[in-house]
Amino acid sequence: RASVSELTCIYSVLILQDDEVTVREDKLNAFIKAAGVNVEPFWPGLFANALAEVNVCSLICTVEAGGPTPAAGAAPAGGPATSTTAAAAEKKVEANKESEESDDDMGFGLFD
């Protein structure tokens, strides 16, 4: 479960990304101060360092409902997805469709 400090940093990163501002420790600290939230001092630096070489928009767009994709099929940080990754994603979608169809065959579904 995420702490208040983690969630504050996550929301600050999302706001910065939405405004197309580079995620930096000083920017995160400015948001945290403006929000009036007490955050353990190491969190903003940790988030800034972790996201320094990451395209946050790409990261958000590639996260699936079940969590991030496995590292073996992931695109390089900040780089475009390869055709292999796209093919793997298509196979996964097809597998999910087949799984949904098999639920229908059983006579019940998730929302029945």
C-alpha positions as CSV (number, residue, x, y, z in Angstrom):
1,R,0.0,0.0,0.0
2,A,1.4,3.4,-1.0
3,S,2.1,5.9,1.7
4,V,1.0,9.5,1.7
5,S,4.5,10.5,0.8
6,E,4.6,8.2,-2.2
7,L,1.1,9.2,-3.4
8,T,2.0,12.9,-3.1
9,C,5.1,12.4,-5.3
10,I,3.1,10.3,-7.8
11,Y,0.4,12.9,-8.2
12,S,3.1,15.6,-8.5
13,V,4.8,13.7,-11.2
14,L,1.5,13.3,-13.1
15,I,0.8,17.0,-12.8
16,L,4.3,17.8,-14.1
17,Q,3.9,15.4,-17.0
18,D,0.5,16.9,-17.9
19,D,2.1,20.3,-18.0
20,E,5.0,18.9,-20.0
21,V,7.5,19.9,-17.4
22,T,10.6,17.8,-16.7
23,V,10.4,15.9,-13.5
24,R,13.1,17.2,-11.1
25,E,13.5,17.2,-7.4
26,D,13.0,21.0,-7.0
27,K,9.8,20.8,-9.1
28,L,8.4,18.0,-6.9
29,N,9.3,19.9,-3.8
30,A,7.5,23.0,-5.0
31,F,4.3,20.9,-5.6
32,I,4.6,19.2,-2.2
33,K,5.1,22.6,-0.5
34,A,2.2,24.1,-2.3
35,A,0.0,21.1,-1.3
36,G,1.0,21.5,2.3
37,V,1.7,17.8,2.7
38,N,4.5,16.6,5.0
39,V,6.6,14.2,2.9
40,E,9.6,12.3,4.0
41,P,12.5,14.2,2.5
42,F,14.0,11.4,0.5
43,W,10.9,10.7,-1.7
44,P,11.1,13.7,-4.1
45,G,14.8,12.9,-4.9
46,L,14.0,9.2,-5.3
47,F,11.2,9.9,-7.8
48,A,13.3,12.4,-9.7
49,N,16.2,10.1,-10.0
50,A,14.1,7.1,-10.9
51,L,12.3,9.1,-13.7
52,A,15.3,11.0,-15.0
53,E,15.7,8.9,-18.1
54,V,12.1,7.7,-18.4
55,N,9.5,9.0,-20.7
56,V,6.6,9.3,-18.2
57,C,4.0,9.6,-20.9
58,S,5.2,6.4,-22.5
59,L,5.3,4.7,-19.1
60,I,1.7,5.6,-18.3
61,C,0.4,4.6,-21.8
62,T,2.1,1.1,-21.6
63,V,0.8,0.1,-18.2
64,E,-2.0,-2.4,-18.5
65,A,-4.8,-3.1,-16.1
66,G,-2.9,-6.0,-14.6
67,G,0.3,-4.0,-14.0
68,P,3.4,-3.2,-16.1
69,T,4.4,-5.5,-18.9
70,P,7.3,-7.9,-18.2
71,A,10.8,-6.5,-18.8
72,A,11.5,-9.0,-21.5
73,G,8.8,-7.5,-23.7
74,A,9.2,-3.9,-22.7
75,A,10.5,-1.2,-24.9
76,P,13.8,0.5,-23.9
77,A,13.3,3.4,-21.6
78,G,12.4,6.5,-23.6
79,G,12.6,4.6,-26.9
80,P,9.9,3.6,-29.3
81,A,8.2,0.2,-29.0
82,T,9.6,-2.4,-31.4
83,S,7.5,-4.4,-33.8
84,T,8.2,-7.5,-31.6
85,T,6.6,-5.7,-28.7
86,A,3.6,-4.7,-30.8
87,A,3.2,-8.3,-31.9
88,A,3.5,-9.6,-28.3
89,A,0.8,-7.1,-27.3
90,E,-1.5,-8.3,-30.1
91,K,-1.0,-11.9,-29.0
92,K,-1.8,-10.9,-25.4
93,V,-5.0,-9.1,-26.5
94,E,-6.1,-12.1,-28.5
95,A,-5.4,-14.4,-25.5
96,N,-7.5,-12.1,-23.3
97,K,-10.4,-12.2,-25.8
98,E,-10.2,-16.0,-25.9
99,S,-10.2,-16.1,-22.1
100,E,-13.3,-13.9,-22.0
101,E,-15.0,-16.1,-24.5
102,S,-14.2,-19.2,-22.4
103,D,-15.9,-17.4,-19.4
104,D,-19.0,-17.0,-21.6
105,D,-19.0,-20.7,-22.4
106,M,-19.2,-21.5,-18.7
107,G,-22.5,-19.6,-18.5
108,F,-21.2,-16.9,-16.2
109,G,-19.1,-13.8,-16.4
110,L,-17.4,-11.3,-14.1
111,F,-20.5,-9.1,-13.8
112,D,-23.2,-11.8,-13.7
